[in-house]
């Protein structure tokens, strides 16, 4: 790509700077061990106090792209299950795991009929406060939506913890879990007899236009970074499909890609920094080529010449109802 004087110099400087919003790229903080996890945990025991891993700025920046990407094909089967759940009475109770700023509730609650009570789970008290304050107040039919917050790492996610739940939701969660943790989640949903709508899991595929010879190598290194320390990364949806099916659930998956163009330049630039940064963290020998690559990509992004498709997958698991389900 031809350089454009001052801008190219500035882009190269930006590429080399650690200007990645927490959550958009490598999340490890100074002083943390390699076993620390950038997400909610499902293991037993209290979680130590840790600095926030996901900046609200990143979660807000991606919210519109997330909303546009989520697969609406999951909604009708979900609505049918919720309407026909055994012992139906009153409204539905939704547990939102790793809720962040509450974007899942803002997307889903206005698309479901009937009174809803959302239980928002997250480790970060600031994000919980933001999610509660910004939560929707009305369902699709005008029924009331209420919320409560629960701070924690979802370490004791069991059927008892979900007793009375009508639905479990999460967004961008599966790919930062281990196989054991996904099985724990599937078992808890099956035991509670409630469906799970788990959206925006990374699929391990990215398309950039125009193409660059380094695209595939950066993608491969990023995917390896996603799989570090036993995390599933782009293998998570297959693992979740197997785990929920093994617990008797009917599982449906649908593509939910981000489609980023000139109107999403800020998000695209931040995603690029995080994506390339994770690849370099995984393979430090890429740094010199990756710095130049990132500078070129940021220049094309700023000029409105770059388009990116980041592939995700949404999963709907319809567990068999039990007497625990609301």
N, C-alpha and C positions, 0 to 999 in steps of 0.2 A: 504494500500500500504506500502511495506517495506521501511524503511528509509535508506538513503545512506549517513550517516555521515554528513560531512561538507555541502554537497549540500542541504540536507533537512533543516539544520539550516538556510542556506542562503535563501532557498525558503520560509521558515516561516517568516523570516525577511522581504523579499520582499512582502509577502502577507499582512503584517501589515503596510507597508509603503504606503504613498499616491502617489505612482509612476504611476498615471493614466494620460495619455495624455488627455488634455481637448478635449471633444467630444467623447472619448471612454467610458466614464462612467458618474457619477453624475457631472453635469456641473455647479451647483450653486457655485457662487464665494462668498468669505467672504463679509459680509455686505449686501448681496442681500436679498430681501424679498422673501417669498415663492411664490409670484405671478409672479416673473420674469421668462422670457421664454428663453429657450436655443435654439432659432431658429429665423428665419424670422417671422415677424408678419404680419397679414393681417388686423389689425384694423386701424381705422383712427387716425390721429394725429401724430406729430413728435415723433420719438424715441429718448430717451436720449442717450448721449454718454455712451457706456458700453464697458467693456473689451471684447476681442474676446472670443467666447465660443468654437470654433472649431480650434484646433491647426493644422497648415498645415502638421505637422509631422504625425498626425493621418489620415488626408485625403490622404496623399501620401501613407501611409502604407497600407490602405485598397483599393487603386485604382485598383490594379491587380485583387484582389478578386471580387471587384464590376464588373469589365469588364468581368470576366469569368462567373459571375452569371447572368447578365442581360439576359432576355428572348429574343432570336432572333426571336421567333415566332411573336413578335409584329411588326417586321420590314416590312414585305410584305404588310400587311393591311395599315400601315402608308405610305409606298411609293405610293401605289395605290391612297390613298386620296390626297397626295401632288401633284401627277401628274395630277389628275382630279379635282383639286380645281377650283371653278368658277373664271372667270376673271384672269386666270393665266397669269402672265407677269413677265419677269425677273426672279430673283431668289427667294428663300424662306427666310422668316424672322423668326428666332427662339428666343423665350424668355426663358432663363434658370434661373429659380427662385432658390435663395439660392445656387448659382453656386459653392461656395467654391473655390477650386483650378482649377475648370474647367474640371473635369474628365468626366462629361457627354458629353461635346462637343468633347473631344478627342476620346471618344468612338463612338459617333453617327455621327458626321460630315463626317468622312471618309466612312461611310456606306450609305450615301445618295448621289444621283446624283444632279448635278446642282449647280449654284452659291448660296451661303448661306451667310446671315448676322446674326450673333448671338448677341443678347442683353443680357449681363451678369448682373444679379442682385445679390447683396449681401450687407450686412451691413459692412463687414470688408474691408477697403481699401487695406490692404496688400493682402488679398486673391484675391480681384479683380485684382490687379496688376499682381499677379502670374498667374491667369487664363488667362488674356489677353496676357501676354508674352508667355505662353506655349500653346496657342490655336493652333489647326491645321490650316494650310494654304490652303489645297486643299481638295475638295470633292472626292467621289469615282471615278468620271470620270475626275478628274483633274481640275474641275472648281474652281474658287477662293472662299475662305472662309474669310470673314472679321468679325471683332468683335467691339463692343463698350461696355462700362461698365456703370452701373447705381448704385450708392451707395444708399442704403436705406433698409427699412424693408418691402418693398412691401405693405405698408400700404394703398395705394390707388389703389389697383389692381381692375380695373373696365374694362368693355368692351372698353371704350375710351382709357384706358392705353394700351390695347392690339390691338388697331385699326391697321390694316395692318399686324398683326401677322399671320404667316402660321402654327405655332406650338408652344406649350408651353411644356417645359420639366422641370423636377425636379428629384432629386435623394435623397432618404432617407429623405423625407420631410413630407409626409402625416401623419406619425405616431406621429409627434410632433405638430400637429394642433388640434384645437377643431372642433366639429361638425359645428359650425357656420362658422369657417374659411374655412373649406372644402366646405361648400355650397357657400361661397363667391367666392372661386376659380372656382367651377363648373359653377356658374352663369356668371363669367367674361369670361370663355372660350366659353360658349354657346352664350353669347352676341356678342363675337368677331367672332364666327363661326369657331373656329380653334380647331384642335385636341390637346389632351394632352397626353404625355407619361411620366408617373410618376412611377419611378422604385425604387426597393429595400426598400419597406415598410416592417417593421417587422411583422411577422406572429404570434409571441408568442410561437413558438415551437423551441426547441433546442434538438439535439441528440448528446450525448457524448459517445464515445467508448474508453475504457471500461466504463460501466455504474457505477453509484455510487448512494447509497440510497438517498443522499441529492440533486440529480439533480432536481427532481420535485419540491422540496420546494424552491430552489433557483430560478427556472424558474417562479414559481408562484409569488414570491416576486418581481422579476424583472418586470414581467408584471404589477403588481400593481403599481410599481414605474413609469412605462411608462404611466399609466393612471392618474397620479396625476394632480391636479389643472385643471381638465376638459379636459386634453389631451386624445386623442383616443388610442394611442399606438397600440396594436395589433388589435383593432377594426376599425382602420382607413380605411382599404381597403373596408370593407363592407359599411362603411358610405360613402366613396367616390363613390362606385358603385351606391348606392342609390341616392346620390346627382346628379351625372352626368346623370343618367337615368331619374330622375325627370325633368331635363332640356332638355330632348329629345335626349341625346347622346346614341350611341351604345357603350357598354362597354365590353372590353375583359380583362381577368386577366390570368396571367401565373406565375407559380412558378419561383423563381430566388434565389435559396439557395447558400449561401457560403458553400463550401466544403473544410475544412481546415485540412491539414495533416502535415507530417513532413517538407514539403517544405515551409510551412507558419508558422513556429514556432514563429517568432517575432510578427506577427499579432495575432496569437492565444493567446499568452501570454498577450498581451495588451488588447485584447477583454475580456479575462478571468478576468483580474483585474477590468475592467469597469463593466462587467456583475455582478460579485459577489459584487463589491462595491455598485452598485445601489440597489441590493437586501438587503444588510445590511443597507443602508441608509433608505430603506423603513421599514425594520424590524430589529431594532438594537439588539433584543434578539438573532438573529442568529449569532452574531459576533464571539463568541468563536468557534462554530462549523464551521462557514464559513471560518475563518482564517486557520484552519487545512485542510479543504476541498481545499481551494485555493492553499495552499502550496503543497498538493499532486498533484493537477492538473498541477501546474507549473512544478513540478518535472517530471511528465509523458510527458508533452509537450517538455521539454528540452531534454528528452531521445528519442524523436521521437515515443512515444508509444500512443499518444493521437490523436484522430480524432474527429472533431466537424463538425456538419452540423447545420448552423444557417439559419432557413427558412425565406425567404422574398417573397414578391409578387410584380410583375410588373403589372401596370394597363395602358391600352390604352383606352382613351375615344375619340370617333369620334363624335364630335358635328356636328349638321347640319350646312352646310355652309351658310354664310350670305354675304351681300355686303361689310361687314367690313373685311372679310378674304382676305389675300394677295394671 
